[in-house]
Amino acid sequence: MKSQKVLFVCLGNICRSPTAHGVFEQLIARRALGLRIVVDSAGTANWHSGKAPDSRSIQAAHKRGYALNHLRARQVIVQDFDEFDVILAMDNSNLEDLRELCPSHFTGHLGLFLDFAKDRETEVPDPYHGGEEGFERVLDLVEDASEGLLAFLMDKKS
């Protein structure tokens, strides 16, 4: 069975997209789906390439039982559109950047991550310049959307 590959994208790949990566990775592991769904994350900017997620993201995720320590930031590249089936932006600005980079032959799903959430917000707010509550809000939104994304992927398989 071919695996489905999901890429989460934010601006710097140190707060929102690695949080989504870690949460979704663990959701798959808990449901024994690791062999069928592959997860990665990237940023539209390369400011933090090679660096671990923001320590506040790591700490907030750890409190809820998610590990982000193993992740490293990277910039999204055009080849990602050949590699991934589903590419999800955390906000409209990053979605626009992805649309500009997207080759015409891409046949996968490109959209906003929160399109899969029950909570009807459209964007995951960037917590970088805020306090601890911003990182908690990101986790709330990511957990919600992760459940919807998993249902979407499972439905695509049947």
C-alpha positions as CSV (number, residue, x, y, z in Angstrom):
1,M,0.0,0.0,0.0
2,K,1.4,3.4,-1.0
3,S,1.9,5.8,1.9
4,Q,0.3,9.2,1.9
5,K,2.7,12.1,2.6
6,V,1.7,15.2,4.4
7,L,3.7,18.5,4.7
8,F,2.8,21.2,7.2
9,V,4.1,24.7,6.3
10,C,4.4,28.0,8.2
11,L,6.9,30.9,7.9
12,G,10.0,29.9,9.8
13,N,9.3,26.2,10.6
14,I,10.0,26.7,14.3
15,C,6.5,27.2,15.9
16,R,3.3,26.2,14.1
17,S,4.4,23.7,11.5
18,P,6.6,21.6,13.8
19,T,3.8,21.6,16.3
20,A,1.5,20.3,13.7
21,H,4.1,17.8,12.6
22,G,4.7,16.5,16.1
23,V,1.0,16.3,17.0
24,F,0.0,14.6,13.8
25,E,2.9,12.2,14.0
26,Q,1.9,11.1,17.4
27,L,-1.8,10.8,16.4
28,I,-0.7,8.4,13.6
29,A,1.5,6.5,16.0
30,R,-1.3,6.0,18.5
31,R,-3.5,4.7,15.8
32,A,-0.8,2.4,14.3
33,L,-0.9,4.2,11.0
34,G,2.8,5.0,10.8
35,L,3.4,2.8,7.8
36,R,0.7,4.5,5.7
37,I,1.1,8.2,6.5
38,V,4.4,10.1,6.4
39,V,4.7,13.5,8.0
40,D,7.1,16.4,7.5
41,S,7.2,20.2,8.1
42,A,8.9,23.2,6.4
43,G,8.9,27.0,6.3
44,T,8.4,29.3,3.4
45,A,11.4,31.3,4.7
46,N,14.9,29.9,5.5
47,W,15.8,32.0,8.6
48,H,15.9,29.0,10.9
49,S,17.0,26.1,8.6
50,G,18.7,23.4,10.6
51,K,17.5,24.7,14.0
52,A,15.2,22.9,16.5
53,P,11.7,24.3,17.1
54,D,11.3,27.3,19.3
55,S,11.8,26.3,23.0
56,R,8.3,27.6,23.9
57,S,6.8,25.3,21.3
58,I,8.8,22.3,22.6
59,Q,7.8,23.1,26.1
60,A,4.0,23.6,25.4
61,A,3.9,20.4,23.3
62,H,5.8,18.5,26.0
63,K,3.2,19.4,28.6
64,R,0.6,17.7,26.4
65,G,2.8,14.6,25.7
66,Y,4.1,15.6,22.3
67,A,7.8,15.4,21.3
68,L,9.2,18.1,19.0
69,N,12.9,17.8,19.9
70,H,13.8,15.6,17.0
71,L,12.5,18.1,14.4
72,R,14.7,20.5,12.5
73,A,13.6,23.5,10.4
74,R,14.0,23.5,6.7
75,Q,12.7,25.6,3.8
76,V,10.0,24.3,1.5
77,I,11.4,23.6,-2.0
78,V,9.6,23.0,-5.3
79,Q,10.5,19.3,-5.2
80,D,8.2,19.0,-2.2
81,F,5.3,19.2,-4.6
82,D,6.5,16.0,-6.2
83,E,7.1,14.3,-2.9
84,F,4.0,15.2,-0.9
85,D,0.3,14.4,-1.5
86,V,-1.1,17.0,0.9
87,I,0.6,20.3,1.6
88,L,-1.0,22.4,4.3
89,A,-0.3,26.0,5.2
90,M,-0.9,27.5,8.6
91,D,-2.1,30.8,7.2
92,N,-3.2,32.6,4.0
93,S,0.2,34.4,3.6
94,N,2.1,31.1,3.5
95,L,-0.6,29.5,1.3
96,E,0.0,32.3,-1.2
97,D,3.7,31.7,-1.1
98,L,3.1,28.0,-1.7
99,R,0.8,28.7,-4.6
100,E,3.5,30.8,-6.3
101,L,6.0,28.0,-5.8
102,C,3.6,25.2,-6.9
103,P,4.3,23.6,-10.3
104,S,1.4,23.3,-12.7
105,H,1.7,19.5,-12.6
106,F,0.9,19.2,-8.9
107,T,-2.2,17.1,-8.4
108,G,-2.2,16.8,-4.6
109,H,-4.1,18.8,-2.0
110,L,-2.8,22.3,-1.3
111,G,-4.8,24.3,1.3
112,L,-5.1,25.6,4.8
113,F,-4.6,23.2,7.7
114,L,-7.6,24.6,9.6
115,D,-9.9,23.7,6.8
116,F,-9.9,20.3,8.6
117,A,-10.8,21.8,12.0
118,K,-14.2,21.9,13.7
119,D,-13.2,25.3,15.1
120,R,-14.0,27.6,12.2
121,E,-11.0,29.8,12.5
122,T,-9.1,29.9,9.2
123,E,-5.5,30.6,10.3
124,V,-3.2,29.2,13.0
125,P,-1.9,32.4,14.6
126,D,1.8,32.8,14.8
127,P,2.7,32.7,18.6
128,Y,6.3,33.8,18.1
129,H,6.0,37.3,19.4
130,G,3.5,36.6,22.1
131,G,3.2,34.8,25.4
132,E,2.7,31.2,26.6
133,E,-1.1,31.4,25.8
134,G,-0.3,31.7,22.1
135,F,1.5,28.4,22.1
136,E,-1.4,26.8,23.9
137,R,-3.8,28.2,21.4
138,V,-1.7,26.8,18.5
139,L,-1.9,23.3,20.2
140,D,-5.7,23.6,20.6
141,L,-6.1,24.4,16.9
142,V,-3.6,21.8,15.7
143,E,-5.2,19.0,17.8
144,D,-8.6,19.9,16.4
145,A,-7.5,20.1,12.8
146,S,-5.3,16.9,13.1
147,E,-8.4,14.8,13.9
148,G,-10.2,16.2,10.8
149,L,-7.1,15.7,8.6
150,L,-6.8,12.1,9.7
151,A,-10.4,11.4,8.9
152,F,-9.9,13.0,5.4
153,L,-6.8,10.8,4.7
154,M,-8.5,7.7,5.9
155,D,-11.6,8.5,3.8
156,K,-9.3,9.0,0.7
157,K,-7.9,5.5,1.2
158,S,-11.3,3.7,1.2
